[in-house]
């Protein structure tokens, strides 16, 4: 399993376990964004994902002494993250407890007959797409959601997936297969980005999203304003391509700074 800054060496891991704050910070930095992306896809809410990521990074630090090298450090880190996310209180979006059928009905509620003509239409269309795609995953129960995110979005193989989820590789493959089928069926029938015959199109969801407070040009939760000018809404060949198109979100520096300060003050590393 890859991460943004490259896999930490065994020497770095050993130094961190021995109390080296610089090495410990390097470990945290190597997995921070990957953990955030997992948290964001699990919670479908940036604020909840930030909180979860901070909690997970602190848990990684306090449990580092239990790492024995039976898997890559990043794989072990994802096992810690998944355990935490499975046990954590439900996010704002998860508490809606939407099924795929209920989500489909929600998408059609208030759907406009034509694309929005708002001056911010392109920006809001991207926000609607990202918010909807994240929220769709919450229609899966947590165990199947984790399997889908790991296998279909992060491209984790069944051995690592089984280790992370604490199940056999065969059980992981079955769980992933069921999740794939559920997501594929929903997207093929309801998402205009994948199927031209589907009723729901992001551009027609803008007015309803603004009216319900789910999207606003002055308060974007998912869309990176600096990158949005170059984004284009395209048609994807299938559900997997749609989900893999989610941007490589990075954890806000303010959230990471809290963990870094704890490391440098040695208040967590020595716990």
Backbone as JSON, one array per atom type, in Angstrom:
{
  "sequence": "XXXXXXXXXXXXXXXXXXXXXXXXXXXXXXXXXXXXXXXXXXXXXXXXXXXXXXXXXXXXXXXXXXXXXXXXXXXXXXXXXXXXXXXXXXXXXXXXXXXXXXXXXXXXXXXXXXXXXXXXXXXXXXXXXXXXXXXXXXXXXXXXXXXXXXXXXXXXXXXXXXXXXXXXXXXXXXXXXXXXXXXXXXXXXXXXXXXXXXXXXXXXXXXXXXXXXXXXXXXXXXXXXXXXXXXXXXXXXXXXXXXXXXXXXXXXXXXXXXXXXXXXXXXXXXX",
  "N": [[0.87, -1.19, 0.0], [0.7, 2.11, -0.92], [1.89, 5.42, 0.04], [1.84, 9.02, 0.45], [4.37, 10.19, 0.93], [6.25, 8.23, 0.61], [7.34, 4.99, 1.71], [8.24, 4.6, 5.09], [11.49, 3.81, 6.31], [12.8, 0.82, 7.9], [14.6, 1.57, 9.79], [13.78, 4.13, 10.49], [11.3, 3.6, 11.64], [12.11, 2.04, 13.83], [13.65, 3.92, 15.22], [11.7, 5.76, 15.89], [10.14, 4.2, 17.58], [11.89, 4.06, 19.61], [11.76, 6.47, 20.77], [12.54, 8.72, 19.34], [11.73, 11.84, 18.39], [11.82, 13.2, 15.94], [11.88, 11.14, 14.05], [9.44, 9.97, 14.67], [7.67, 11.99, 13.95], [8.12, 11.93, 11.21], [7.02, 9.45, 10.55], [4.3, 9.91, 11.08], [3.77, 11.94, 9.22], [4.06, 10.47, 6.9], [1.76, 8.97, 6.55], [-0.42, 10.59, 6.97], [-2.15, 11.98, 5.05], [-3.25, 9.89, 3.62], [-4.66, 8.55, 5.61], [-6.5, 10.53, 6.17], [-7.95, 10.65, 3.75], [-9.13, 8.14, 3.75], [-10.7, 8.42, 6.05], [-12.37, 10.53, 5.26], [-13.82, 9.4, 3.15], [-15.12, 7.45, 4.56], [-16.7, 8.86, 6.4], [-17.94, 10.89, 4.96], [-17.93, 13.56, 5.5], [-16.12, 16.42, 5.84], [-15.41, 17.79, 8.3], [-15.88, 15.86, 10.31], [-14.12, 13.95, 9.35], [-11.66, 15.2, 9.69], [-11.5, 15.35, 12.5], [-11.53, 12.6, 13.08], [-9.18, 11.77, 11.83], [-7.2, 13.1, 13.3], [-7.56, 11.84, 15.77], [-6.91, 9.22, 15.06], [-4.19, 9.46, 14.26], [-3.0, 10.14, 16.69], [-3.59, 7.83, 18.06], [-2.03, 6.03, 16.59], [0.51, 6.86, 17.35], [0.54, 6.38, 20.14], [0.27, 3.65, 20.16], [2.41, 2.65, 18.86], [4.46, 1.1, 19.89], [3.49, -1.46, 19.74], [3.79, -2.3, 17.19], [5.1, -4.75, 15.15], [6.22, -5.31, 12.74], [5.08, -7.23, 11.08], [3.59, -6.6, 8.94], [3.67, -4.07, 6.34], [4.47, -0.75, 7.49], [2.61, 1.24, 6.73], [0.41, -0.33, 6.08], [-0.18, -1.5, 8.53], [-0.82, 0.87, 9.88], [-3.16, 1.56, 8.58], [-4.77, -0.48, 9.45], [-5.05, 0.16, 12.15], [-6.38, 2.58, 11.76], [-8.78, 1.77, 10.48], [-9.96, 0.14, 12.45], [-10.52, 2.09, 14.35], [-12.29, 3.78, 12.94], [-14.42, 2.08, 12.47], [-15.43, 1.74, 14.99], [-16.03, 4.25, 15.86], [-18.26, 6.97, 16.76], [-21.15, 7.72, 14.77], [-20.91, 9.78, 11.86], [-22.14, 13.06, 10.84], [-23.38, 12.7, 8.33], [-23.62, 9.92, 8.22], [-25.49, 9.49, 10.21], [-27.86, 9.99, 8.99], [-28.58, 7.64, 7.89], [-29.11, 6.48, 5.32], [-30.48, 4.34, 2.87], [-29.7, 2.7, -0.27], [-31.96, 2.88, -1.9], [-33.41, 4.93, -0.64], [-31.61, 6.99, -0.94], [-31.58, 7.27, -3.7], [-34.17, 8.21, -4.12], [-33.96, 10.63, -2.79], [-32.18, 12.0, -4.43], [-33.76, 12.54, -6.63], [-35.62, 14.24, -5.64], [-36.61, 17.45, -5.95], [-35.16, 17.79, -8.24], [-34.06, 19.65, -10.94], [-35.46, 20.65, -14.12], [-33.74, 21.48, -16.03], [-30.25, 22.31, -16.56], [-28.52, 24.3, -14.09], [-28.35, 27.88, -14.23], [-26.8, 29.5, -12.79], [-24.23, 31.9, -11.94], [-22.18, 30.68, -10.59], [-22.31, 28.09, -11.36], [-20.6, 26.05, -12.45], [-18.72, 25.64, -10.41], [-20.4, 24.9, -8.3], [-21.56, 22.63, -9.37], [-19.45, 20.85, -9.39], [-19.05, 20.65, -6.65], [-21.47, 19.47, -5.86], [-21.23, 17.01, -7.16], [-19.0, 15.85, -5.82], [-19.85, 15.83, -3.12], [-22.13, 14.22, -3.31], [-21.05, 11.8, -4.26], [-19.38, 11.01, -2.17], [-21.32, 10.78, -0.12], [-22.9, 8.74, -1.12], [-21.45, 6.42, -0.59], [-21.98, 5.98, 2.08], [-24.3, 4.59, 2.11], [-23.66, 1.99, 2.12], [-23.05, -0.48, 4.64], [-20.72, -0.1, 7.38], [-18.64, -2.06, 7.35], [-18.7, -3.14, 4.74], [-18.31, -0.78, 3.37], [-15.71, -0.03, 4.11], [-14.28, -2.15, 2.94], [-14.84, -1.67, 0.24], [-13.71, 0.89, -0.18], [-10.99, 0.39, 0.38], [-10.36, -1.69, -1.47], [-11.43, -0.93, -4.02], [-10.96, 1.78, -4.4], [-8.5, 2.48, -3.15], [-7.01, 0.44, -4.1], [-6.08, -1.88, -2.73], [-4.69, -5.09, -2.14], [-6.04, -8.44, -1.62], [-4.75, -9.79, 0.45], [-3.53, -7.77, 2.06], [-5.86, -6.32, 2.49], [-7.42, -8.13, 3.94], [-5.84, -8.35, 6.23], [-5.93, -5.71, 7.22], [-8.65, -5.43, 7.76], [-8.97, -7.42, 9.56], [-9.85, -10.01, 8.87], [-10.1, -13.06, 6.92], [-8.32, -13.33, 3.76], [-10.03, -14.42, 1.82], [-12.58, -13.93, 2.87], [-12.51, -11.18, 2.84], [-12.41, -10.69, 0.07], [-14.95, -11.6, -0.7], [-16.57, -9.8, 0.7], [-15.81, -7.4, -0.51], [-16.64, -7.92, -3.12], [-19.46, -8.03, -2.83], [-19.95, -5.4, -2.04], [-19.04, -3.98, -4.29], [-20.92, -4.79, -6.22], [-23.31, -3.71, -5.22], [-22.78, -0.94, -5.25], [-22.2, -0.59, -7.97], [-24.63, -1.3, -9.2], [-26.34, 0.7, -8.22], [-25.13, 3.1, -9.2], [-25.13, 2.67, -11.99], [-27.84, 2.82, -12.55], [-28.69, 5.29, -11.57], [-26.87, 7.45, -11.72], [-25.96, 10.18, -13.63], [-23.42, 10.73, -14.51], [-22.28, 8.4, -15.19], [-24.18, 6.89, -16.57], [-25.97, 7.78, -19.38], [-28.67, 7.61, -19.55], [-29.65, 7.88, -17.04], [-31.61, 9.6, -14.58], [-30.66, 11.54, -12.8], [-28.56, 14.31, -12.82], [-25.66, 16.14, -12.09], [-25.66, 18.9, -12.63], [-28.34, 19.5, -12.58], [-28.97, 19.22, -9.99], [-28.15, 21.32, -8.52], [-29.73, 23.6, -7.69], [-31.48, 22.44, -5.79], [-29.61, 21.49, -3.97], [-28.43, 23.86, -3.03], [-30.67, 25.08, -1.91], [-31.22, 23.39, 0.23], [-29.03, 23.75, 1.77], [-26.84, 22.17, 1.31], [-24.9, 22.83, -0.46], [-22.95, 25.66, -1.26], [-21.63, 28.53, -2.8], [-19.96, 30.12, -1.27], [-19.16, 28.57, 0.78], [-17.66, 26.01, 0.43], [-17.26, 22.59, 0.87], [-16.03, 20.32, -0.17], [-14.83, 20.94, -2.6], [-11.88, 22.07, -4.08], [-11.07, 25.27, -4.47], [-8.94, 26.45, -5.84], [-8.27, 24.56, -7.69], [-10.52, 24.06, -9.1], [-11.09, 25.51, -11.4], [-9.87, 24.23, -13.46], [-11.08, 21.81, -13.52], [-13.17, 19.42, -15.08], [-16.4, 18.27, -15.78], [-16.89, 15.02, -16.49], [-17.88, 12.07, -18.34], [-18.01, 8.94, -16.85], [-16.82, 5.58, -17.19], [-17.68, 3.58, -15.51], [-18.75, 2.65, -12.14], [-16.45, 2.3, -10.56], [-14.51, 3.9, -11.82], [-15.66, 6.4, -11.41], [-15.6, 6.64, -8.57], [-12.86, 6.48, -8.13], [-12.1, 8.84, -9.18], [-12.3, 10.78, -7.29], [-10.85, 13.59, -5.73], [-7.42, 13.83, -4.54], [-7.52, 14.43, -1.56], [-6.08, 16.45, 1.03], [-5.1, 16.46, 4.43], [-6.01, 19.18, 6.47], [-3.55, 21.56, 7.46], [-3.73, 22.66, 9.99], [-4.93, 20.72, 11.55], [-3.03, 18.66, 11.52], [-0.97, 20.02, 12.75], [-1.66, 20.06, 15.45], [-1.13, 17.43, 16.27], [1.59, 17.27, 15.68], [2.64, 19.16, 17.46], [2.13, 17.85, 19.84], [3.82, 15.67, 19.58], [6.35, 16.93, 19.54], [6.36, 18.01, 22.02], [6.51, 15.77, 23.44], [4.44, 14.68, 24.9], [2.68, 12.82, 24.01], [4.17, 10.84, 22.77], [5.51, 9.65, 24.85], [3.52, 8.45, 26.23]],
  "CA": [[0.0, 0.0, 0.0], [1.55, 3.28, -1.03], [1.46, 6.65, 0.7], [2.27, 10.2, -0.28], [5.76, 10.57, 1.13], [7.09, 7.07, 0.52], [7.3, 4.13, 2.89], [9.34, 4.85, 6.02], [12.42, 2.69, 6.43], [12.77, 0.1, 9.17], [15.41, 2.34, 10.74], [12.95, 5.24, 10.97], [10.3, 3.02, 12.54], [12.81, 1.64, 15.06], [14.03, 5.14, 15.92], [10.47, 6.32, 16.45], [9.76, 3.36, 18.71], [12.86, 4.3, 20.68], [11.5, 7.78, 21.34], [13.07, 9.8, 18.51], [10.59, 12.66, 17.99], [11.93, 13.52, 14.51], [11.45, 9.94, 13.33], [8.01, 9.81, 14.92], [6.98, 12.96, 13.1], [8.22, 11.44, 9.83], [6.04, 8.39, 10.41], [2.97, 10.53, 11.03], [3.64, 12.64, 7.95], [4.01, 9.51, 5.79], [0.43, 8.37, 6.39], [-1.47, 11.54, 7.37], [-3.14, 12.27, 4.02], [-3.93, 8.64, 3.29], [-5.62, 8.33, 6.69], [-7.57, 11.52, 6.0], [-8.79, 10.24, 2.62], [-9.94, 7.02, 4.24], [-11.68, 8.98, 6.99], [-13.33, 11.34, 4.51], [-14.7, 8.51, 2.42], [-15.93, 6.71, 5.53], [-17.63, 9.75, 7.11], [-18.59, 11.79, 4.0], [-18.04, 14.89, 6.13], [-14.76, 16.88, 6.12], [-15.17, 18.1, 9.71], [-15.76, 14.59, 11.02], [-12.91, 13.29, 8.88], [-10.51, 15.85, 10.34], [-11.47, 14.89, 13.89], [-11.17, 11.18, 13.09], [-7.77, 11.66, 11.45], [-6.39, 13.51, 14.46], [-7.68, 10.76, 16.76], [-6.17, 8.06, 14.55], [-2.76, 9.74, 14.32], [-2.6, 10.04, 18.1], [-3.63, 6.4, 18.4], [-0.84, 5.42, 15.98], [1.67, 7.22, 18.17], [0.48, 5.72, 21.45], [0.32, 2.2, 19.99], [3.55, 2.32, 18.0], [5.27, 0.05, 20.51], [2.92, -2.77, 19.42], [4.1, -2.64, 15.8], [6.14, -5.78, 15.13], [6.75, -5.47, 11.4], [4.48, -8.36, 10.36], [3.07, -5.99, 7.71], [4.28, -2.76, 6.13], [3.99, 0.21, 8.47], [1.4, 1.9, 6.24], [-0.68, -1.29, 6.18], [-0.51, -1.54, 9.97], [-1.46, 2.14, 10.21], [-4.53, 1.51, 8.09], [-5.52, -1.38, 10.33], [-5.4, 0.99, 13.31], [-7.37, 3.56, 11.32], [-10.05, 1.1, 10.21], [-10.53, -0.24, 13.74], [-11.06, 3.3, 14.97], [-13.42, 4.27, 12.17], [-15.53, 1.15, 12.64], [-15.96, 1.89, 16.36], [-16.3, 5.66, 16.15], [-19.64, 7.43, 16.65], [-21.52, 8.03, 13.39], [-20.76, 11.15, 11.4], [-23.4, 13.75, 10.53], [-23.99, 12.07, 7.16], [-23.99, 8.54, 8.57], [-26.68, 9.5, 11.06], [-29.04, 10.03, 8.13], [-28.88, 6.23, 7.69], [-29.75, 6.34, 4.01], [-30.29, 3.16, 2.04], [-29.55, 3.08, -1.67], [-33.29, 3.27, -2.42], [-33.74, 6.24, -0.08], [-30.7, 7.96, -1.54], [-32.06, 7.49, -5.07], [-35.35, 9.08, -4.03], [-33.49, 11.96, -2.39], [-31.57, 12.64, -5.6], [-34.82, 12.99, -7.55], [-36.42, 15.25, -4.96], [-36.17, 18.8, -6.29], [-34.31, 17.77, -9.43], [-34.51, 20.65, -11.92], [-35.69, 20.13, -15.47], [-32.64, 21.93, -16.89], [-29.07, 22.68, -15.78], [-28.53, 25.6, -13.45], [-27.75, 29.0, -14.96], [-26.11, 30.32, -11.79], [-22.86, 32.27, -12.3], [-21.26, 29.75, -9.92], [-22.81, 26.76, -11.7], [-19.52, 25.07, -12.63], [-18.16, 25.36, -9.09], [-21.41, 24.19, -7.52], [-21.75, 21.31, -9.97], [-18.35, 20.02, -8.89], [-19.32, 20.42, -5.22], [-22.57, 18.5, -5.8], [-20.7, 15.7, -7.54], [-18.14, 15.3, -4.77], [-20.66, 15.56, -1.93], [-23.0, 13.09, -3.61], [-20.25, 10.58, -4.39], [-18.99, 10.62, -0.81], [-22.51, 10.38, 0.63], [-23.37, 7.46, -1.65], [-20.75, 5.33, 0.08], [-22.55, 5.71, 3.4], [-25.42, 3.65, 1.95], [-23.08, 0.71, 2.51], [-22.7, -0.55, 6.06], [-19.33, 0.27, 7.55], [-17.72, -3.13, 6.96], [-18.63, -3.19, 3.28], [-17.76, 0.5, 2.92], [-14.26, -0.13, 4.26], [-13.76, -3.06, 1.91], [-14.94, -1.0, -1.06], [-12.73, 1.97, -0.25], [-9.66, -0.19, 0.3], [-10.14, -2.48, -2.67], [-11.81, -0.32, -5.29], [-10.42, 3.14, -4.52], [-7.09, 2.47, -2.78], [-6.37, -0.68, -4.82], [-5.42, -2.77, -1.77], [-4.94, -6.48, -2.51], [-6.84, -9.17, -0.65], [-3.94, -10.13, 1.63], [-3.47, -6.58, 2.9], [-7.22, -5.97, 2.86], [-7.82, -9.02, 5.01], [-5.09, -7.97, 7.43], [-6.45, -4.43, 7.71], [-10.02, -5.64, 8.28], [-8.9, -8.52, 10.52], [-10.59, -11.15, 8.36], [-9.3, -13.8, 5.96], [-8.35, -12.75, 2.41], [-11.22, -14.9, 1.11], [-13.74, -13.19, 3.4], [-12.37, -9.81, 2.34], [-12.79, -10.68, -1.35], [-16.41, -11.71, -0.76], [-17.14, -8.53, 1.18], [-15.55, -6.42, -1.56], [-17.49, -8.26, -4.26], [-20.83, -7.61, -2.53], [-19.98, -3.93, -2.05], [-18.91, -3.56, -5.69], [-22.17, -5.03, -6.91], [-24.3, -2.75, -4.73], [-22.44, 0.39, -5.76], [-22.33, -0.62, -9.42], [-26.05, -1.3, -9.54], [-26.89, 2.03, -7.94], [-24.56, 4.1, -10.11], [-25.59, 2.4, -13.36], [-29.24, 3.19, -12.69], [-29.08, 6.61, -11.07], [-25.86, 8.51, -11.87], [-25.81, 10.68, -14.99], [-22.01, 10.78, -14.89], [-21.92, 7.08, -15.7], [-25.2, 6.44, -17.52], [-26.67, 8.91, -20.01], [-30.11, 7.42, -19.39], [-30.02, 8.13, -15.64], [-32.33, 10.87, -14.42], [-29.94, 12.52, -11.99], [-27.35, 14.93, -13.35], [-25.18, 17.1, -11.09], [-26.05, 20.27, -12.99], [-29.75, 19.67, -12.25], [-29.12, 19.08, -8.55], [-27.57, 22.5, -7.88], [-30.74, 24.42, -7.0], [-31.95, 21.71, -4.6], [-28.5, 21.43, -3.01], [-28.3, 25.19, -2.44], [-31.87, 25.32, -1.1], [-31.15, 22.59, 1.45], [-27.8, 24.07, 2.48], [-25.8, 21.17, 1.06], [-23.87, 23.44, -1.3], [-22.99, 27.12, -1.32], [-20.37, 28.98, -3.39], [-19.12, 30.78, -0.27], [-18.82, 27.6, 1.82], [-17.44, 24.73, -0.23], [-16.68, 21.61, 1.78], [-15.27, 19.29, -0.87], [-14.18, 21.44, -3.8], [-10.7, 22.92, -3.96], [-11.33, 26.41, -5.35], [-7.76, 26.72, -6.67], [-8.17, 23.57, -8.77], [-11.8, 23.87, -9.76], [-11.14, 26.16, -12.71], [-9.37, 23.28, -14.45], [-11.87, 20.59, -13.45], [-14.21, 19.27, -16.07], [-17.3, 17.18, -15.5], [-16.78, 14.06, -17.59], [-18.67, 10.86, -18.17], [-17.15, 7.84, -16.46], [-17.25, 4.32, -17.8], [-18.32, 2.72, -14.51], [-18.73, 3.14, -10.76], [-15.08, 2.33, -10.06], [-13.85, 5.1, -12.36], [-16.25, 7.56, -10.73], [-15.09, 6.71, -7.21], [-11.42, 6.73, -8.17], [-11.88, 10.21, -9.63], [-12.33, 11.7, -6.16], [-9.54, 14.24, -5.62], [-6.52, 13.38, -3.48], [-7.62, 15.43, -0.49], [-5.01, 16.5, 2.03], [-5.56, 16.87, 5.75], [-5.64, 20.57, 6.77], [-2.34, 21.66, 8.27], [-4.07, 22.99, 11.38], [-5.21, 19.46, 12.24], [-1.76, 17.97, 11.7], [-0.16, 20.8, 13.68], [-1.98, 19.64, 16.82], [-0.41, 16.19, 16.52], [3.02, 17.57, 15.65], [2.99, 19.82, 18.73], [2.14, 16.83, 20.89], [5.04, 14.89, 19.4], [7.51, 17.73, 19.92], [6.31, 18.2, 23.47], [6.71, 14.43, 24.0], [3.36, 14.32, 25.8], [2.01, 11.63, 23.49], [5.16, 9.82, 22.48], [5.93, 8.98, 26.07], [2.34, 7.93, 26.93]],
  "C": [[0.9, 1.23, 0.0], [1.03, 4.42, -0.18], [2.13, 7.81, 0.02], [3.77, 10.48, -0.19], [6.72, 9.39, 1.05], [7.08, 6.28, 1.82], [8.48, 4.43, 3.8], [10.22, 3.61, 6.14], [12.28, 2.04, 7.8], [13.54, 0.88, 10.23], [14.6, 3.5, 11.33], [11.92, 4.73, 11.97], [10.95, 2.67, 13.87], [13.19, 2.87, 15.89], [12.81, 5.77, 16.58], [10.03, 5.52, 17.66], [10.69, 3.57, 19.9], [12.73, 5.7, 21.28], [12.05, 8.95, 20.55], [11.89, 10.6, 17.95], [10.63, 13.0, 16.5], [11.46, 12.33, 13.67], [9.95, 9.72, 13.48], [7.19, 10.77, 14.06], [7.01, 12.52, 11.65], [7.2, 10.33, 9.58], [4.63, 8.96, 10.24], [2.76, 11.22, 9.69], [3.49, 11.67, 6.78], [2.62, 8.94, 5.54], [-0.72, 9.37, 6.6], [-2.55, 11.74, 6.3], [-3.92, 11.02, 3.63], [-5.0, 8.33, 4.35], [-6.79, 9.3, 6.55], [-8.5, 11.11, 4.86], [-9.68, 9.06, 3.0], [-11.05, 7.53, 5.15], [-12.76, 9.77, 6.26], [-14.31, 10.46, 3.75], [-15.59, 7.69, 3.35], [-17.01, 7.59, 6.17], [-18.45, 10.63, 6.17], [-18.78, 13.19, 4.56], [-16.63, 15.36, 6.49], [-14.48, 17.16, 7.58], [-15.01, 16.83, 10.54], [-14.49, 13.85, 10.62], [-11.66, 13.89, 9.52], [-10.38, 15.39, 11.79], [-10.99, 13.44, 13.97], [-9.68, 11.0, 12.78], [-6.86, 12.04, 12.62], [-6.41, 12.42, 15.52], [-6.86, 9.55, 16.35], [-4.67, 8.29, 14.65], [-2.23, 9.66, 15.76], [-2.59, 8.58, 18.54], [-2.44, 5.66, 17.81], [0.4, 5.65, 16.85], [1.67, 6.41, 19.48], [0.55, 4.2, 21.34], [1.51, 1.74, 19.17], [4.4, 1.19, 18.58], [4.76, -1.35, 20.19], [3.2, -3.19, 17.99], [5.29, -3.59, 15.77], [6.69, -6.03, 13.73], [6.2, -6.65, 10.64], [3.82, -7.89, 9.06], [3.82, -4.68, 7.52], [3.7, -1.77, 7.13], [2.69, 0.87, 8.01], [0.2, 0.97, 6.33], [-1.14, -1.42, 7.63], [-1.25, -0.27, 10.38], [-2.91, 2.14, 9.74], [-5.39, 0.54, 8.9], [-5.96, -0.63, 11.59], [-6.51, 1.97, 12.93], [-8.75, 2.92, 11.12], [-10.72, 0.68, 11.52], [-11.18, 0.96, 14.42], [-12.31, 3.78, 14.25], [-14.64, 3.36, 12.3], [-16.21, 1.33, 14.0], [-16.43, 3.3, 16.67], [-17.79, 5.99, 16.01], [-19.92, 7.86, 15.21], [-21.33, 9.51, 13.09], [-22.14, 11.76, 11.13], [-24.12, 13.08, 9.37], [-24.43, 10.65, 7.48], [-25.27, 8.49, 9.39], [-27.97, 9.62, 10.26], [-29.51, 8.62, 7.79], [-29.66, 5.97, 6.39], [-29.45, 4.98, 3.39], [-30.1, 3.61, 0.6], [-30.88, 3.53, -2.27], [-33.67, 4.66, -1.92], [-32.86, 7.32, -0.69], [-31.14, 8.28, -2.97], [-33.27, 8.42, -5.07], [-34.95, 10.5, -3.66], [-32.88, 12.71, -3.57], [-32.62, 13.2, -6.54], [-35.68, 14.09, -6.94], [-35.87, 16.64, -5.25], [-35.28, 18.87, -7.51], [-34.89, 18.73, -10.48], [-34.67, 20.02, -13.3], [-34.56, 20.5, -16.43], [-31.45, 22.3, -16.0], [-29.18, 24.08, -15.21], [-27.85, 26.66, -14.3], [-27.02, 29.94, -13.99], [-24.7, 30.68, -12.27], [-21.81, 31.33, -11.71], [-21.6, 28.3, -10.26], [-21.69, 25.71, -11.79], [-18.93, 24.65, -11.28], [-19.14, 24.53, -8.26], [-21.67, 22.79, -8.07], [-20.67, 20.35, -9.48], [-18.58, 19.68, -7.41], [-20.43, 19.37, -5.06], [-22.06, 17.1, -6.13], [-19.9, 15.06, -6.41], [-18.94, 14.94, -3.52], [-21.53, 14.33, -2.14], [-22.21, 11.78, -3.65], [-19.79, 10.09, -3.03], [-20.2, 10.07, -0.05], [-23.03, 9.02, 0.16], [-22.72, 6.29, -0.92], [-21.36, 5.0, 1.43], [-23.81, 4.85, 3.31], [-24.96, 2.22, 2.18], [-22.88, 0.68, 4.01], [-21.19, -0.38, 6.18], [-18.35, -0.8, 7.07], [-17.58, -3.22, 5.45], [-18.06, -1.9, 2.7], [-16.24, 0.47, 3.0], [-13.67, -1.0, 3.17], [-13.77, -2.39, 0.54], [-13.88, 0.08, -1.21], [-11.32, 1.41, -0.41], [-9.41, -0.87, -1.04], [-10.38, -1.77, -3.97], [-11.21, 1.07, -5.49], [-8.92, 3.17, -4.22], [-6.31, 1.33, -3.42], [-5.55, -1.58, -3.89], [-5.71, -4.21, -2.17], [-5.61, -7.22, -1.36], [-6.05, -9.57, 0.59], [-3.87, -8.94, 2.59], [-4.87, -6.18, 3.37], [-7.73, -6.85, 4.0], [-7.13, -8.68, 6.32], [-5.67, -6.69, 8.04], [-7.81, -4.62, 8.38], [-10.09, -6.76, 9.31], [-9.84, -9.67, 10.14], [-9.69, -11.88, 7.36], [-9.34, -13.11, 4.59], [-9.59, -13.17, 1.63], [-12.47, -14.14, 1.57], [-13.71, -11.75, 2.92], [-12.82, -9.72, 0.88], [-14.31, -10.77, -1.51], [-17.08, -10.41, -0.35], [-16.99, -7.45, 0.11], [-16.45, -6.67, -2.76], [-18.93, -7.81, -4.03], [-20.95, -6.09, -2.59], [-19.9, -3.4, -3.47], [-20.24, -3.68, -6.42], [-23.22, -4.02, -6.5], [-24.04, -1.35, -5.28], [-22.63, 0.44, -7.27], [-23.79, -0.54, -9.85], [-26.67, 0.08, -9.34], [-26.42, 3.05, -8.97], [-25.07, 3.91, -11.54], [-27.02, 2.87, -13.59], [-29.54, 4.66, -12.41], [-28.08, 7.75, -11.34], [-25.66, 8.91, -13.33], [-24.37, 10.8, -15.44], [-21.54, 9.46, -15.48], [-22.88, 6.62, -16.79], [-25.97, 7.64, -18.08], [-28.19, 8.81, -19.84], [-30.58, 7.69, -17.95], [-30.66, 9.51, -15.5], [-31.5, 11.94, -13.72], [-28.66, 13.0, -12.68], [-26.94, 16.03, -12.37], [-25.66, 18.52, -11.37], [-27.52, 20.56, -12.66], [-30.02, 19.56, -10.76], [-28.69, 20.35, -7.8], [-28.6, 23.28, -7.08], [-31.23, 23.75, -5.72], [-30.85, 21.67, -3.53], [-28.31, 22.77, -2.31], [-29.47, 25.46, -1.49], [-31.83, 24.57, 0.23], [-29.87, 22.83, 2.26], [-26.68, 23.07, 2.27], [-24.67, 21.7, 0.19], [-24.06, 24.95, -1.31], [-21.64, 27.6, -1.85], [-19.43, 29.62, -2.39], [-18.69, 29.82, 0.84], [-18.7, 26.21, 1.22], [-16.73, 23.77, 0.72], [-15.74, 20.64, 1.08], [-14.42, 19.83, -2.02], [-13.02, 22.36, -3.48], [-10.85, 24.06, -4.97], [-10.16, 26.66, -6.3], [-7.66, 25.75, -7.84], [-9.43, 23.5, -9.61], [-11.87, 24.49, -11.15], [-10.7, 25.21, -13.82], [-10.15, 21.97, -14.45], [-12.92, 20.57, -14.55], [-15.09, 18.08, -15.66], [-17.27, 16.25, -16.71], [-17.68, 12.88, -17.33], [-17.7, 9.71, -17.88], [-17.7, 6.53, -17.0], [-17.97, 3.42, -16.81], [-18.19, 3.33, -13.13], [-17.31, 3.26, -10.24], [-14.35, 3.58, -10.53], [-14.37, 6.36, -11.68], [-15.66, 7.72, -9.33], [-13.6, 7.0, -7.18], [-11.11, 8.16, -8.6], [-11.9, 11.21, -8.47], [-10.94, 12.29, -5.96], [-8.74, 13.74, -4.43], [-6.47, 14.43, -2.37], [-6.47, 15.32, 0.5], [-5.56, 17.02, 3.34], [-5.14, 18.32, 5.99], [-4.45, 20.63, 7.72], [-2.65, 21.96, 9.73], [-4.35, 21.73, 12.19], [-3.92, 18.71, 12.51], [-0.9, 18.69, 12.73], [-0.41, 20.4, 15.13], [-1.19, 18.4, 17.18], [1.09, 16.44, 16.58], [3.45, 18.24, 16.95], [3.05, 18.81, 19.86], [3.4, 15.99, 20.8], [6.26, 15.65, 19.92], [7.55, 18.01, 21.4], [6.47, 16.87, 24.23], [5.59, 13.99, 24.92], [2.6, 13.09, 25.32], [3.0, 10.5, 23.29], [5.55, 9.04, 23.71], [4.77, 8.34, 26.81], [2.35, 6.41, 26.98]]
}
